[in-house]
Structures are given as structure tokens and as C-alpha cells.
């Protein structure tokens, strides 16, 4: 029996177990990233928004985007991004404007308040990068290897969605 659920002889192999461990780690890391952002927000007194919304502001950056573009980039799910964009607009972290060409589509960009949050998250990530390097946790080469591996996994999963169903 696997620690990840039901016994499955196909996943009891070394690669199967490693794959399940990697999946669990990716999920834990995402939750932990959100906790790290939440703690930073509490430290600097950002109380109006949550970590998911802060990460959304960081990912938008200086761009002007639609909800569809954010979904296409793979950052967020449909209802999740729509809800969070509306909330961020209501709280004045983002401007929104209907597209001239497609009136159903709304383009958003950060306000000054939103850019402040983007800068808070960016500063946090910069401090982490410096700290990991200084403490020899990770260096640029090892991060590049991790990134390449995760991109291969992303490509594999994308291919599964496109070609299996």
C-alpha cells in the first residue's frame, strides 16, 4: 500500500513512488508559497487581500490583460480568476476597462495601490533568492535544472490533456 492512497502495482515501482512524492511536493510547495506571501502581508500590514490575490497582482505586473489571458497563461482557473479580479477592482488594486473590439472582454491593469503590492511580493522573492544563494540552499544552476524538469512535466501534462481525451 502506498502512502499516497490505494495500493496500485503500477505505481509501486520506484518511478511511480517518486512521481507520487513529486506530486505531493508540488502541491505542498504551492500552499507553502501562499503561506509565505500571507506572512509577508501580515508583516507589512497588508490586510485587504489574500495571498492568491497578491500573487495575481505580481503575475500581472506592468501588463494590461484580460481574465482569459491569465487563464491561458495557466496561472488561474476560470471562476477563481474572475472572482479575484472583481474583488481587486472593487478594492482599487486594479483598473478595468471594456475592450473596444470585444465588449464582453474586460482588460485590467494595476493601480498605484496594486503596484505597491506587486513590489511587496517582488521584494519578498528578491530576498528569498538572495538568501538561498547566501546560505547555499540553491544556486542558479540547480534552479535552472529544477525549472527545466518542471517544464518537462508541464509539457507532459499539457500533452495528456490535449491528446488523450
PyMOL commands that set and color helices and strands:
alter all, ss='L'
color gray80, all
select helices_A, chain A and resi 14-44+51-60+67-72+78-90+112-134+140-163
alter helices_A, ss='H'
color red, helices_A
select strands_A, chain A and resi 65-66+94-98+106-110
alter strands_A, ss='S'
color yellow, strands_A
deselect
rebuild
show_as cartoon
